[in-house]
Amino acid sequence: MGINELIEEQTKIKRPILTPEEQEIIEKKIIDSYTSESEILLTYFEDGRLLTCYMTVVNMNSLKRSITCTDPYHNKIKINFKDIIHIQ
């Protein structure tokens, strides 16, 4: 393991835990983005990091509790509801 990998491992964080109220607000904003096809600023947890990006929700899968989004460059990304930390 090199120095860069060691530093990367040491800077990882645990997934933040949201209250039920925060989860409800996030779910409403996801539905709003999906139905209006509007862009949102989404913060999500991935591999020990919080990532933030402007995205548009293009699909919702309530059985798998996930969404599919596109970023401004039209790249698709699938995110689990449990990994979404904040939406503006």
C-alpha positions in Angstrom: 0.0 0.0 0.0 1.5 3.3 -1.1 1.3 6.6 0.8 -1.6 7.9 -1.3 -3.7 4.8 -0.6 -2.8 5.1 3.1 -3.9 8.8 3.2 -7.0 8.0 1.3 -8.0 5.2 3.8 -7.4 7.5 6.8 -9.6 10.3 5.4 -12.7 8.1 4.9 -15.7 8.8 7.1 -18.7 6.7 8.3 -22.1 7.1 6.6 -24.0 9.9 8.4 -27.3 8.8 10.0 -30.3 10.8 9.1 -33.5 11.3 11.2 -36.8 10.1 9.8 -37.8 13.7 9.2 -34.6 14.3 7.2 -35.3 11.2 5.2 -38.9 12.3 4.5 -37.7 15.7 3.3 -35.1 14.1 1.0 -37.7 11.7 -0.5 -40.1 14.6 -1.2 -37.4 16.5 -3.0 -36.5 13.4 -5.0 -40.1 13.0 -6.1 -40.3 16.8 -7.0 -37.1 16.5 -9.1 -38.4 13.4 -10.8 -41.9 14.8 -11.7 -40.7 18.2 -12.7 -37.4 17.0 -14.4 -35.6 19.7 -12.5 -32.0 19.7 -11.4 -31.1 19.3 -7.7 -27.8 19.7 -5.8 -27.4 16.2 -4.3 -25.0 15.1 -1.6 -24.5 11.4 -1.3 -22.2 8.9 0.5 -19.8 6.7 -1.6 -16.8 4.7 -0.4 -16.2 6.7 2.7 -16.7 10.1 1.2 -19.5 12.7 0.7 -19.9 13.7 -2.9 -21.9 16.6 -4.2 -23.1 17.1 -7.7 -25.9 18.8 -9.7 -28.2 16.0 -11.0 -31.6 15.3 -12.4 -33.6 12.3 -11.2 -34.6 10.3 -14.3 -35.9 7.1 -12.6 -37.0 5.9 -9.2 -37.1 2.3 -8.1 -39.1 2.0 -4.8 -38.5 -1.7 -4.6 -34.8 -1.4 -4.6 -35.0 2.0 -2.9 -32.7 3.6 -5.4 -32.8 6.4 -8.0 -31.1 6.9 -11.3 -29.8 10.4 -12.0 -28.0 12.2 -14.8 -25.3 14.8 -14.2 -24.8 17.9 -16.3 -22.6 15.8 -18.7 -25.5 13.2 -19.1 -23.6 10.5 -17.2 -26.0 8.2 -15.4 -25.5 7.2 -11.8 -27.5 4.9 -9.6 -27.8 5.9 -5.9 -29.4 4.1 -3.1 -31.8 6.1 -0.9 -29.7 5.3 2.2 -26.7 7.0 0.6 -28.4 10.3 0.0 -27.4 12.7 2.7 -28.7 16.1 1.5 -30.6 17.7 -1.4 -30.9 21.4 -2.3 
